[in-house]
Amino acid sequence: QVHLVESGGGLVQAGDSLRLSCAASGRTASNQSMGWFRRAPGKEREFVAVIIWNSGSTYYADSVKGRFTISRDNAKNTAYLQMNNLEPEDAAVYYCAADLWLPDRYYSEKAYRSWGQGTQVTVSS
């Protein structure tokens, strides 16, 4: 399994930006597709973005397209989620995911075996 640690969450105002980081460690930390999910209070955990390790392809939820950018630093085994123009609806606990064993279902939390502990993002209006 891959050990994941998120950081970078916090309290911001609507329109502000934040960058989340997810550091991966462990024997299989490299060559990992890495995704971001989020869970808002009272809601199911939902897909936000993913970056595929071998192609570098990225995919986003419609709700964040054009505002969020996922990237990774392979040398550091770290993925990033740059979030711009944040909206109150983006407030949630954000989770990093790896060990994608069902690549065609990258949008499903069931497709990932490893999860971080989450980092809180709060957006005030």
C-alpha positions in Angstrom: 0.0 0.0 0.0 0.9 3.6 -0.5 1.0 6.0 2.5 -0.5 9.4 1.6 -0.3 12.6 3.5 -2.3 15.7 2.4 -1.6 19.3 3.4 -2.5 22.8 2.4 -6.1 23.1 3.5 -7.4 26.1 5.3 -9.9 28.9 5.5 -10.2 31.2 2.6 -12.7 33.7 1.1 -14.7 33.1 -2.1 -12.5 33.9 -5.1 -9.3 33.0 -3.3 -6.9 30.2 -4.2 -5.3 27.3 -2.4 -2.9 24.6 -3.3 -3.2 21.2 -1.8 -0.3 18.7 -1.7 -0.3 15.0 -1.3 3.0 13.3 -0.5 3.2 9.6 -1.3 5.6 7.2 0.4 6.1 3.5 0.6 7.6 0.8 -1.6 5.2 1.5 -4.4 4.9 5.3 -4.1 6.4 6.0 -7.5 4.5 5.4 -10.7 1.2 6.0 -9.1 -1.9 7.6 -10.6 -3.1 10.0 -8.0 -6.6 11.4 -7.5 -8.4 13.9 -5.4 -11.8 13.5 -3.9 -13.8 15.6 -1.5 -16.6 15.2 1.0 -18.8 18.0 2.0 -21.0 17.8 5.2 -24.0 15.6 4.6 -22.8 14.5 1.2 -21.1 11.5 -0.4 -17.4 11.6 -1.2 -17.1 12.8 -4.8 -14.4 12.7 -7.5 -12.5 16.0 -8.1 -9.5 15.2 -10.3 -7.0 12.5 -11.3 -3.6 12.4 -13.0 -2.6 9.2 -14.7 1.0 8.3 -13.9 2.2 6.9 -17.3 0.5 9.3 -19.7 0.2 12.4 -17.5 -3.4 12.6 -18.6 -5.7 14.5 -16.3 -9.4 14.3 -15.8 -11.7 16.6 -13.8 -15.2 16.8 -12.4 -17.3 19.2 -14.3 -17.8 21.3 -11.2 -14.1 22.2 -11.0 -13.1 22.3 -14.7 -11.3 25.5 -15.5 -10.7 26.4 -11.9 -8.7 23.4 -10.5 -5.5 22.0 -11.9 -3.9 18.7 -10.8 -0.2 18.1 -11.3 2.5 16.0 -9.9 6.2 16.1 -9.2 7.5 12.6 -9.9 10.8 13.2 -8.2 9.1 14.0 -5.0 6.2 11.5 -5.4 3.9 14.4 -4.7 0.6 15.4 -6.3 -0.8 18.9 -6.2 -4.3 20.4 -6.6 -4.2 24.0 -7.4 -7.6 25.5 -6.7 -8.5 28.9 -8.0 -11.6 31.0 -7.8 -12.9 29.0 -4.9 -16.6 29.0 -4.2 -18.4 28.2 -1.0 -19.6 25.0 -2.7 -16.0 23.8 -2.8 -15.8 23.6 1.0 -15.1 20.0 2.0 -12.6 17.6 3.4 -10.3 16.8 0.5 -8.8 13.4 0.2 -5.9 12.2 -1.8 -6.1 8.7 -3.4 -3.6 6.3 -5.0 -3.1 2.7 -6.0 -5.6 3.0 -8.8 -6.5 -0.6 -9.6 -9.4 0.1 -11.9 -8.1 2.8 -14.2 -11.2 3.0 -16.3 -13.2 3.9 -13.2 -10.9 6.7 -12.0 -13.9 8.7 -11.0 -15.0 6.1 -8.4 -13.6 5.9 -4.9 -13.8 2.1 -5.2 -11.1 2.2 -7.9 -8.4 3.3 -5.4 -6.8 1.2 -2.6 -4.9 3.9 -0.7 -6.2 7.0 0.9 -4.9 10.0 2.9 -6.4 11.3 6.1 -7.9 14.3 4.4 -7.4 18.1 4.7 -10.2 20.6 5.4 -11.0 23.4 3.0 -13.3 26.1 4.2 -14.6 28.8 1.9 -16.4 31.8 3.3 -18.7 33.9 1.2 
